[in-house]
Amino acid sequence: MSFTMDVTEELLRLPLKKTCCRKALLLGLFFGCREQSEDGTLTLYLYSKGTASLAKELLQKIYHAEAAVSETVRAGRRTSILSVRATGISSFLAAVDSGRETMLHKAAGFRCALCGQEFLRGVFLAWGTVNDPHKGYHLEFSLPTDGRADLLGEYLNTTFGRVGRTRRKDRIGLYYKNNAAISDLLYFIGCSATSFDLANVCIERDIRNNENRATNCVARNISRSVDASRKQIAAIEVLIETRKIDTLSDELRYTAALRMENDSASLLELALLHEPPISKSGLNRRLSKLMEAAEEE
């Protein structure tokens, strides 16, 4: 089962108490519907049988409309086809597409504070997808017209932050790729368990990313330390071969000998090996002088 279907199953288990909320959810289910015949029949394609059953039940309760439900295979997936004539829904969609309504709560006739949540829940059930957060963050709604994308986009912008927009063939996608916005949206429409799972995955990914960054940082530091040590040893070998080492001060010869004996030691370790120990800056000065001496002709 896909992650989208997991979210769908959680949404279908939620109760619906108020008539106004039932109507809002039903309008959300049909919000992405494009196909409407000349006699006003709306056709809804749903991948979830549970969503189709919910839509049929709400149509009977809200509009006293009997929907015909059949099944087919569409794009390789078993699909429920729901056909119904519901003047109230058709009028709502026509008003949105014409641009006569610019506020979602007015267009859909929300009556209580929960209607917006139920409408968005309906939109997701029929037209939403969300990635498995282990594979990436992406939640998207697919809509057929600019009018509907504009209306829902404005609602999403004010509720969850700026929503992305793209055109996919003959449909418009409104999407979020931000894990915080996706988690907030899922929690808003009632997916508390999924929202918490998403937050936990985000925390796990952040921990892994921080660990990887720390590991990479240590690896780079070790690599730089090894490269510097090789250059220092090469310079000291030149000084020994040319007998320039004998012309240097006692402290430089002492540091050169310690570096040759401890080729893998870090600067701090090498500084502490001195008797008495010296600072890292003092060690750096000595090593720099050894390398300069090796480069002199």
Backbone torsions as a table, in degrees:
resi	resn	phi	psi	omega
1	MET	NA	137.0	-179.0
2	SER	-74.8	164.2	178.6
3	PHE	-64.3	-36.5	177.1
4	THR	-59.6	-42.1	179.7
5	MET	-68.5	-33.4	174.8
6	ASP	-60.7	-44.6	178.4
7	VAL	-64.4	-42.3	179.3
8	THR	-58.4	-45.8	-180.0
9	GLU	-62.1	-38.6	178.0
10	GLU	-65.8	-40.8	179.8
11	LEU	-65.1	-36.9	-177.9
12	LEU	-69.9	-19.2	179.6
13	ARG	-83.1	-9.9	-177.2
14	LEU	-74.9	143.4	-179.8
15	PRO	-78.7	155.1	174.3
16	LEU	-124.6	114.3	-172.8
17	LYS	-102.6	-42.3	-173.3
18	LYS	-95.1	144.9	178.2
19	THR	-62.4	-40.2	-179.1
20	CYS	-64.3	-34.9	178.9
21	CYS	-72.0	-35.8	176.3
22	ARG	-62.2	-42.5	179.4
23	LYS	-65.3	-41.9	179.9
24	ALA	-61.5	-43.5	178.9
25	LEU	-63.7	-41.3	179.7
26	LEU	-62.8	-42.2	177.4
27	LEU	-63.5	-36.0	176.4
28	GLY	-63.8	-39.7	179.0
29	LEU	-60.2	-37.0	-177.7
30	PHE	-93.9	1.7	-172.5
31	PHE	-63.8	-29.7	-180.0
32	GLY	-98.5	8.9	-176.1
33	CYS	-74.2	127.6	178.8
34	ARG	-103.9	-39.4	-168.5
35	GLU	-77.7	118.6	177.9
36	GLN	-142.2	122.1	-177.0
37	SER	-78.3	175.0	-178.0
38	GLU	-63.5	-29.5	-180.0
39	ASP	-86.6	7.5	176.1
40	GLY	89.7	9.8	179.4
41	THR	-75.5	127.0	177.4
42	LEU	-95.7	137.7	179.6
43	THR	-119.7	124.8	-176.2
44	LEU	-118.5	128.1	177.4
45	TYR	-105.0	122.0	-175.3
46	LEU	-129.2	133.2	179.4
47	TYR	-82.1	-14.2	-178.9
48	SER	-107.5	122.0	177.3
49	LYS	-65.0	-33.6	178.3
50	GLY	-63.0	-39.7	178.4
51	THR	-66.8	-39.9	178.3
52	ALA	-62.8	-41.7	178.8
53	SER	-64.4	-40.6	178.6
54	LEU	-64.0	-43.9	179.9
55	ALA	-61.7	-43.8	-179.9
56	LYS	-62.6	-42.6	179.7
57	GLU	-63.2	-44.7	-178.4
58	LEU	-68.3	-36.4	178.1
59	LEU	-61.1	-39.2	-179.8
60	GLN	-69.9	-40.9	-177.3
61	LYS	-73.7	-41.2	-174.0
62	ILE	-85.9	-46.5	-174.0
63	TYR	-112.5	1.6	-177.7
64	HIS	52.8	39.1	-178.5
65	ALA	-109.4	131.7	178.1
66	GLU	-92.3	119.7	-179.3
67	ALA	-95.4	141.6	174.3
68	ALA	-92.0	129.8	-178.6
69	VAL	-121.9	129.5	176.3
70	SER	-135.6	175.3	-179.6
71	GLU	-127.9	149.3	176.3
72	THR	-151.8	179.0	173.6
73	VAL	-112.3	121.5	-175.7
74	ARG	-128.8	123.3	-178.0
75	ALA	55.1	36.6	177.5
76	GLY	79.3	6.8	-177.9
77	ARG	-123.4	140.1	176.2
78	ARG	-66.4	126.9	-171.7
79	THR	-129.8	137.7	173.5
80	SER	-91.5	131.8	178.2
81	ILE	-108.4	121.2	-178.8
82	LEU	-115.0	123.0	179.8
83	SER	-120.9	135.2	-176.3
84	VAL	-160.4	153.4	171.3
85	ARG	-108.1	116.4	179.7
86	ALA	-139.9	100.4	-175.0
87	THR	-58.0	-38.4	-178.9
88	GLY	-61.2	-41.2	179.5
89	ILE	-71.1	-43.7	179.4
90	SER	-59.9	-41.1	179.2
91	SER	-65.1	-40.6	177.9
92	PHE	-61.2	-47.5	-178.8
93	LEU	-65.4	-39.3	179.4
94	ALA	-64.8	-39.7	179.5
95	ALA	-64.7	-40.6	179.7
96	VAL	-67.4	-45.6	-178.2
97	ASP	-64.7	-30.3	-179.1
98	SER	-78.3	-15.7	-178.8
99	GLY	83.7	10.1	-178.7
100	ARG	-68.7	-29.4	179.2
101	GLU	-112.5	130.1	-178.7
102	THR	-112.0	-5.0	178.4
103	MET	-119.1	127.3	-175.0
104	LEU	-61.2	-42.8	-175.5
105	HIS	-65.6	-30.4	177.7
106	LYS	-77.4	-43.2	-178.7
107	ALA	-61.8	-41.0	-176.7
108	ALA	-91.3	-7.2	178.1
109	GLY	67.5	44.6	179.6
110	PHE	-61.6	137.2	-178.6
111	ARG	-110.0	-22.4	-178.6
112	CYS	-138.3	174.6	-175.9
113	ALA	-66.1	-21.4	-177.2
114	LEU	-90.0	-9.9	-176.5
115	CYS	-61.3	-39.1	179.3
116	GLY	-62.1	-39.8	178.1
117	GLN	-64.5	-43.0	-178.5
118	GLU	-70.1	-35.5	176.8
119	PHE	-62.0	-47.5	-178.6
120	LEU	-66.4	-34.3	175.1
121	ARG	-59.9	-44.0	178.2
122	GLY	-63.6	-41.5	179.1
123	VAL	-61.5	-42.2	-179.9
124	PHE	-66.9	-43.4	-178.1
125	LEU	-56.0	-38.3	-176.3
126	ALA	-98.6	-29.9	-169.1
127	TRP	-132.2	10.4	-176.4
128	GLY	-109.0	151.7	172.7
129	THR	-138.3	151.6	176.4
130	VAL	-145.2	135.2	-179.7
131	ASN	-72.0	154.2	166.4
132	ASP	-62.2	121.4	-175.7
133	PRO	-61.6	-19.8	176.3
134	HIS	-68.0	-20.6	-177.5
135	LYS	-104.8	-12.2	-179.8
136	GLY	147.9	163.0	-178.1
137	TYR	-102.6	114.9	177.6
138	HIS	-162.3	118.8	173.8
139	LEU	-123.8	134.9	-174.9
140	GLU	-144.4	144.4	171.7
141	PHE	-111.5	136.1	-179.0
142	SER	-108.0	122.6	-175.6
143	LEU	-129.0	153.7	-172.3
144	PRO	-92.7	-18.2	-174.9
145	THR	-134.7	157.3	177.8
146	ASP	-64.4	-36.4	-179.0
147	GLY	-60.8	-44.1	-179.9
148	ARG	-71.9	-37.6	177.6
149	ALA	-64.8	-38.9	179.1
150	ASP	-64.2	-45.2	-176.2
151	LEU	-66.5	-48.4	179.8
152	LEU	-69.6	-36.9	-179.9
153	GLY	-61.0	-41.4	178.9
154	GLU	-65.1	-39.4	178.4
155	TYR	-64.8	-44.5	179.7
156	LEU	-65.5	-40.6	-179.9
157	ASN	-58.2	-43.7	-177.0
158	THR	-79.1	-18.7	-175.9
159	THR	-99.0	-39.8	-173.9
160	PHE	-125.9	2.1	-176.8
161	GLY	100.1	169.6	-173.2
162	ARG	-54.1	124.6	-179.3
163	VAL	-98.2	142.0	176.7
164	GLY	-78.1	159.7	-177.6
165	ARG	-141.8	135.5	179.1
166	THR	-148.2	158.8	177.4
167	ARG	-107.7	128.0	179.4
168	ARG	-121.0	97.6	-175.4
169	LYS	56.2	-114.3	-176.6
170	ASP	-98.5	15.0	179.8
171	ARG	-129.0	164.6	-178.3
172	ILE	-115.9	131.0	178.8
173	GLY	-104.3	129.5	170.8
174	LEU	-107.3	125.7	-170.3
175	TYR	-141.4	157.6	170.7
176	TYR	-124.1	138.1	173.4
177	LYS	-117.2	2.3	179.1
178	ASN	-90.8	122.9	-175.0
179	ASN	-60.9	-34.7	-180.0
180	ALA	-66.0	-44.3	179.9
181	ALA	-65.1	-41.3	179.5
182	ILE	-64.4	-44.8	179.3
183	SER	-62.0	-43.1	179.2
184	ASP	-63.2	-42.1	-178.1
185	LEU	-65.4	-45.2	-179.9
186	LEU	-63.2	-40.4	178.0
187	TYR	-65.0	-38.7	-178.7
188	PHE	-61.3	-39.9	-176.7
189	ILE	-88.7	2.7	172.2
190	GLY	112.7	-0.7	-179.1
191	CYS	-87.7	67.1	-177.3
192	SER	-65.6	-42.6	-179.0
193	ALA	-64.4	-46.4	179.6
194	THR	-64.9	-38.3	179.0
195	SER	-61.8	-42.8	178.3
196	PHE	-67.0	-38.2	176.8
197	ASP	-61.1	-42.0	179.5
198	LEU	-63.3	-41.8	178.4
199	ALA	-63.5	-40.3	178.8
200	ASN	-65.2	-40.8	177.6
201	VAL	-62.4	-40.3	178.8
202	CYS	-61.5	-43.6	179.1
203	ILE	-63.2	-43.7	179.5
204	GLU	-61.3	-43.0	-179.8
205	ARG	-65.4	-39.4	178.5
206	ASP	-63.6	-41.2	179.2
207	ILE	-63.1	-45.7	179.3
208	ARG	-62.5	-41.6	-179.8
209	ASN	-63.8	-41.6	178.5
210	ASN	-64.8	-40.2	178.0
211	GLU	-64.0	-41.9	178.9
212	ASN	-64.3	-41.3	178.8
213	ARG	-63.9	-41.4	179.3
214	ALA	-64.5	-43.1	179.3
215	THR	-62.7	-44.2	179.6
216	ASN	-64.0	-38.1	179.4
217	CYS	-64.0	-44.8	178.8
218	VAL	-62.6	-42.7	-179.5
219	ALA	-61.9	-42.2	178.9
220	ARG	-64.7	-40.8	179.4
221	ASN	-63.6	-41.6	178.1
222	ILE	-63.7	-43.1	-179.8
223	SER	-61.6	-43.7	178.5
224	ARG	-64.7	-39.0	179.9
225	SER	-64.3	-41.8	179.4
226	VAL	-64.9	-43.4	179.6
227	ASP	-61.9	-43.2	179.8
228	ALA	-64.2	-41.2	179.9
229	SER	-62.1	-42.0	179.6
230	ARG	-61.9	-42.1	179.8
231	LYS	-65.6	-39.9	179.5
232	GLN	-65.3	-44.2	179.5
233	ILE	-64.8	-40.3	178.3
234	ALA	-61.1	-40.0	179.4
235	ALA	-66.5	-41.3	179.9
236	ILE	-65.6	-37.8	177.8
237	GLU	-63.1	-37.5	176.4
238	VAL	-63.8	-42.7	179.7
239	LEU	-62.7	-37.7	179.5
240	ILE	-69.7	-44.9	-178.6
241	GLU	-63.7	-36.4	-178.5
242	THR	-91.6	1.6	-179.0
243	ARG	62.3	14.8	174.8
244	LYS	-67.3	-22.3	-179.5
245	ILE	-58.9	-30.6	-178.1
246	ASP	-71.8	-18.2	-178.0
247	THR	-90.2	-6.3	-176.5
248	LEU	-86.8	165.2	180.0
249	SER	-67.8	162.9	-179.3
250	ASP	-60.7	-40.1	-177.0
251	GLU	-67.0	-35.3	177.8
252	LEU	-70.3	-39.6	178.4
253	ARG	-66.0	-36.7	179.0
254	TYR	-63.4	-46.6	179.2
255	THR	-64.5	-39.2	178.8
256	ALA	-62.3	-41.2	-179.9
257	ALA	-65.9	-41.4	179.1
258	LEU	-64.9	-39.4	178.5
259	ARG	-64.6	-40.7	179.9
260	MET	-65.8	-35.3	-178.6
261	GLU	-80.1	-21.4	-176.4
262	ASN	-130.2	67.0	-171.9
263	ASP	-68.6	-20.7	-179.0
264	SER	-101.2	1.1	-177.7
265	ALA	-72.6	143.2	174.7
266	SER	-74.0	171.0	180.0
267	LEU	-60.9	-42.0	179.9
268	LEU	-64.0	-44.4	179.1
269	GLU	-62.4	-41.5	-179.2
270	LEU	-67.8	-37.1	178.6
271	ALA	-63.9	-38.0	-178.6
272	LEU	-75.2	-18.8	178.9
273	LEU	-75.2	-17.1	179.3
274	HIS	-68.5	149.2	176.2
275	GLU	-119.6	107.6	-6.2
276	PRO	-73.2	162.1	178.8
277	PRO	-59.0	147.7	177.6
278	ILE	-118.7	169.5	-179.9
279	SER	-79.4	164.1	178.0
280	LYS	-65.1	-37.7	179.4
281	SER	-65.9	-38.8	177.3
282	GLY	-64.7	-40.2	177.3
283	LEU	-64.4	-41.7	179.0
284	ASN	-59.3	-41.0	179.3
285	ARG	-63.1	-42.4	-179.5
286	ARG	-65.0	-44.9	-179.1
287	LEU	-65.4	-37.2	177.6
288	SER	-63.1	-41.4	178.0
289	LYS	-64.7	-37.8	177.9
290	LEU	-63.1	-42.4	-178.9
291	MET	-69.8	-36.5	177.2
292	GLU	-65.5	-39.9	179.9
293	ALA	-64.7	-37.0	-179.7
294	ALA	-68.4	-28.0	-178.1
295	GLU	-84.7	-17.2	180.0
296	GLU	-69.1	139.3	178.0
297	GLU	-84.7	NA	NA
